[in-house]
């Protein structure tokens, strides 16, 4: 099985892949959209993309792509994120002036970096920063990435667990064309646009509450090309094939201009 992820070898997304599957070949891609492209083109059987972090919040681009494309969420993995400061094997902590990494990783480690007088510099990927430092023989900078990234590229870990909050977890979803069956412990993701009249959002959400459906998350995103209009992404407890969920979606049509099922899957 081939599973695509955003980033370089050693990225947290790759760790989540190895945690989620028993036998798998990881397929690195530079950007989130490239992960969707890889699955749609058949280069990969599935993709594994981050959707939420307990410190930084939602990865909104992932929701946008899920809504724009034809793939569906079909699985979930929750992965503990522990950041390391990683540098050239001959470098000491006192030598480090800058730390390169993905903005989310830098944000999660900002207090530690500031305490040690290290400038945070945005980079496209966590593991990619370690790879770049190695390939360019950089001696005064480090990357913020996983311990796996240090092992992958033969680099030195100068500090472990530099994230501000130890309760640092990222939730990943599997994307693909697989149709899942209800397990009794499922989640469903929906996207919808409400009609332009007072009370429509409240009316839409009542269709869930009146049927005892737990609304686990709601997120609004700007509707491109329609200023001050929004797409709502909701995650609810249950599976699209559950009768009560089907009833709620049918009733939801009375309140919405647009409604799309983005996937149902067994919760992690």
Beta strands, then each sheet from edge to edge (+ up, - down):
strand 1: 2-6
strand 2: 25-29
strand 3: 46-53
strand 4: 57-58
strand 5: 72-80
strand 6: 84-87
strand 7: 98-101
strand 8: 119-122
strand 9: 141-145
strand 10: 156-160
strand 11: 169-176
strand 12: 186-194
strand 13: 215-222
strand 14: 230-237
strand 15: 256-266
sheet 1: 2+ 1+ 3+ 4-
sheet 2: 2+ 1+ 3+ 11- 5+
sheet 3: 8+ 7+ 9+ 6- 10+
sheet 4: 13+ 14- 12+ 15-
end
